[in-house]
Amino acid sequence: MTPVIAETRAELAAARAGVRGTLALVPTMGALHEGHRSLIREARRRADTVVVSVFVNPLQFGPGEDFDRYPRTFAEDVEACAAEGVDIVFAPGREVMYPEEPQVTVKSGPMGERVEGATRPGHFDGMLTVVLKLFLLVRPDLAVFGEKDAQQLAMIRRMVADLNVPVEIVGAPTVREADGLALSSRNRYLSADERGTALALSRALRAGADAVAGGPDAVVDAARAVLDKAASAEPPLHLDYLVLVDPGTFTEIPGPYEGPAVLAVAGRVGATHLIDNLPLQFGTPKEH
């Protein structure tokens, strides 16, 4: 099935007018890979109509980041959407999403200044702003996001709760390549040697998970030992952060602790910024 391509607000409204039943949105910046396709399949499972948006959002890129070289593969993206049974592809240009320079935007608050937000100031403000605009334009019943971007997912859930946005937020598990590297559109930037170094991110997370019985400090120490070795590799991993955080607030967890947590890591290999995380559980989960 070939999806309807909507590039303007009017075209989106016309496509949206024929929708019956539940509508799911999968927001993307394009360069779709198997991780995105897993999100689309989750949306397809839950909804009668699936919309995939493709828009590289300039507001969430800081100075010196990779906005200009971010991969843009629209023809291949449409083919992937067709293969997954997507009904509508919303592919607005910058002039459609931002007809004028926005003066009113979403402020991400204290959580947006932590962890990934501390290394990329303003990133979450731009992300939340475009997500809210997409919600208002597409008017989905639910939206599906990947758990690989755990802080993004937590921020969106908080925005929806704080602003009473009538959209159900669904998180879908991280998809990994055979060697353990979390799928990302940025993986295509990596040379073979850089990819070898980047594998330290997922190895560190697994090492941390193996140490969970020892408590939070043991988890972080085990993960850091792996990353320290990668820092002296060639090419080296430049660590941005390694943190064990509360999954709802992204504040760091002290020891001792019982409950859910996220072990999150980010670093640069060459010019490529990569993130990864793993959900953990300390102690026995509480019954609800």
C-alpha positions in Angstrom: 0.0 0.0 0.0 1.3 3.4 -1.0 0.8 6.0 1.8 -0.7 9.4 1.2 2.1 12.0 1.2 1.1 15.2 2.9 3.6 18.1 2.7 1.4 21.0 3.7 -1.1 21.7 6.5 -3.9 21.7 4.0 -2.9 18.3 2.6 -2.6 16.9 6.1 -6.0 18.1 7.0 -7.5 16.6 3.8 -5.9 13.3 4.5 -6.9 13.4 8.2 -10.5 14.2 7.3 -11.0 10.7 6.0 -9.7 8.9 9.1 -12.0 6.7 11.0 -11.2 5.0 14.3 -8.0 5.3 16.3 -5.1 7.2 14.9 -1.4 6.7 15.9 1.5 9.0 15.1 5.1 7.9 14.9 7.2 11.1 14.8 10.6 10.7 13.1 13.4 12.7 11.5 13.6 10.3 8.6 16.5 8.0 7.7 14.3 5.2 8.8 15.8 2.0 10.0 14.6 -1.2 11.7 14.1 0.6 15.0 11.7 3.1 13.4 9.9 0.2 11.6 9.4 -1.5 15.0 7.7 1.7 16.2 5.5 1.7 13.1 4.5 -2.0 13.7 3.6 -1.2 17.3 1.5 1.7 16.1 -0.1 -0.5 13.4 -1.0 -3.1 16.1 -2.7 -0.4 18.3 -4.5 1.8 15.8 -6.7 1.8 12.7 -4.7 4.6 11.0 -0.9 5.2 11.2 0.7 8.5 10.4 4.5 8.8 10.2 6.0 12.3 10.3 9.4 13.0 8.6 10.9 16.3 9.6 14.5 17.2 10.6 13.7 19.7 13.3 16.2 22.6 13.4 15.1 23.7 16.9 16.7 20.7 18.6 20.1 21.0 17.0 22.6 23.2 18.7 25.5 25.2 17.2 28.1 22.9 15.7 25.8 19.9 15.7 25.0 17.8 12.6 21.8 19.4 11.3 23.2 20.0 7.8 24.6 16.5 7.4 21.8 14.7 9.2 20.9 11.9 6.7 17.9 12.7 4.5 16.6 9.6 2.6 13.0 10.5 1.9 12.4 8.1 -1.1 13.7 5.2 0.9 11.6 6.3 3.9 8.4 6.3 1.9 9.3 2.8 0.7 9.8 1.6 4.3 6.5 3.2 5.3 4.7 1.5 2.4 6.1 -1.9 3.4 4.8 -1.4 6.9 1.3 -0.3 5.9 1.6 3.3 6.9 -1.5 5.3 5.8 -0.2 8.9 5.8 3.4 10.3 5.6 3.5 13.9 6.8 6.6 15.5 5.4 6.5 19.2 6.0 9.2 21.6 5.1 10.7 24.1 7.5 8.4 26.8 6.1 5.3 24.7 7.0 6.4 23.9 10.6 7.9 27.3 11.3 6.3 29.9 8.9 7.9 32.5 11.2 10.7 32.3 13.7 8.8 30.9 16.8 8.6 33.3 19.7 6.5 31.0 22.0 8.1 27.6 22.5 7.9 24.8 25.1 10.3 25.1 28.0 11.6 21.7 29.1 12.2 22.8 32.7 14.7 21.3 35.1 14.6 17.8 33.6 15.5 19.3 30.2 18.8 20.6 31.7 19.9 17.3 33.1 22.0 14.5 31.6 21.6 14.8 27.7 20.2 18.3 28.3 23.4 19.4 30.1 25.5 18.4 27.1 23.1 19.8 24.5 21.5 23.0 25.9 18.1 23.8 24.4 17.8 20.4 22.7 14.8 19.3 24.7 13.1 22.7 24.3 13.2 22.3 20.6 12.2 18.6 20.7 9.1 19.3 22.9 8.1 22.3 20.8 8.0 20.2 17.5 6.3 17.2 19.2 3.6 19.5 20.5 3.2 21.1 17.1 2.9 17.6 15.5 0.3 16.6 18.1 -1.8 19.7 17.3 -1.5 19.2 13.5 -2.0 15.4 13.3 -4.4 15.1 16.4 -3.4 11.5 17.1 -5.0 9.4 19.8 -1.7 7.9 20.6 2.0 8.4 19.7 4.8 5.8 19.7 8.4 6.7 20.7 11.5 4.5 21.2 12.8 3.7 24.6 16.4 4.2 23.2 15.7 7.9 23.7 14.7 7.4 27.3 15.0 11.0 28.5 13.1 12.2 25.4 10.3 9.7 26.2 10.2 10.8 29.9 10.1 14.5 28.8 7.2 13.9 26.4 5.3 12.0 29.0 5.8 14.9 31.5 4.7 17.5 28.9 1.6 15.5 28.1 0.8 15.2 31.8 1.6 18.8 32.7 -0.2 20.4 29.8 -3.2 17.9 29.7 -2.4 16.9 26.1 -5.0 14.2 25.1 -2.5 11.8 23.5 -1.5 8.4 24.9 2.3 8.0 24.9 3.6 4.5 24.1 7.2 3.5 24.6 8.6 0.7 22.4 11.8 -1.3 23.3 15.2 -0.4 21.9 16.2 -2.4 18.8 19.8 -3.4 18.5 22.0 -4.6 15.7 23.5 -8.1 15.9 26.7 -6.8 17.6 24.6 -5.0 20.3 24.9 -1.4 19.0 21.6 0.4 19.4 20.0 1.3 16.1 20.4 5.0 15.2 20.3 7.0 12.0 23.7 8.3 13.1 25.3 4.8 13.0 25.9 5.3 9.2 28.4 8.0 10.1 30.7 5.5 11.8 33.8 4.0 10.1 34.5 0.3 10.8 37.1 1.3 13.5 34.7 3.9 15.0 32.0 1.3 15.2 34.3 -1.0 17.1 34.9 1.7 19.7 31.2 2.6 19.8 30.3 -1.0 20.9 31.7 -0.1 24.3 28.5 1.8 25.0 26.3 -1.3 24.9 29.0 -3.5 26.6 29.1 -1.0 29.5 25.4 -1.2 29.9 25.5 -5.0 30.0 28.3 -4.9 32.5 26.3 -2.6 34.7 23.2 -4.8 34.5 25.3 -7.8 35.5 26.3 -5.9 38.7 22.8 -4.9 39.7 22.8 -7.2 42.8 25.6 -5.1 44.2 23.5 -1.9 44.2 23.7 1.4 42.3 27.4 2.1 43.0 28.4 -1.3 41.7 26.4 -0.9 38.6 28.0 2.5 37.7 31.5 1.2 38.6 31.2 -1.9 36.4 29.9 0.2 33.4 32.6 2.9 33.9 35.4 0.3 33.8 34.4 -0.7 30.3 34.2 2.9 29.2 37.6 3.8 30.7 39.1 1.2 28.4 37.3 2.6 25.4 38.7 6.1 26.2 42.2 4.9 25.4 41.2 2.9 22.3 42.0 4.1 18.8 39.8 5.9 17.8 38.9 6.8 21.4 35.4 7.2 23.0 34.9 10.6 24.5 32.4 10.1 27.3 29.7 12.7 27.7 28.0 11.0 30.7 27.3 7.8 32.5 24.4 8.1 35.0 22.0 5.9 36.9 18.8 7.8 37.1 15.1 7.7 38.1 13.2 6.9 34.8 10.5 9.5 35.5 12.7 12.5 36.5 16.2 11.7 35.3 17.6 12.7 38.7 20.6 10.6 39.7 19.9 7.6 42.1 21.9 7.3 45.3 22.7 4.0 47.0 21.1 2.1 48.6 18.0 2.1 46.4 15.1 -0.1 45.5 12.9 0.5 42.4 13.2 1.0 38.7 16.2 2.9 37.2 17.7 3.7 33.9 21.5 3.4 33.2 22.2 6.0 30.5 25.3 6.7 28.6 26.4 9.0 25.8 29.7 9.7 24.1 31.3 10.8 20.9 33.3 8.6 18.5 34.9 10.8 15.9 32.3 13.4 15.1 29.3 11.2 15.9 27.3 11.6 19.1 25.7 8.4 20.3 23.4 7.6 23.2 22.2 4.4 24.8 20.4 3.2 27.9 19.2 0.1 29.7 16.3 -0.1 32.2 17.2 -1.8 35.5 15.3 -2.9 38.6 16.8 -2.8 42.1 15.0 -5.1 44.5 11.6 -6.7 43.9 9.1 -4.7 41.8 6.2 -3.5 43.9 2.8 -4.9 43.2 0.2 -2.4 41.9 
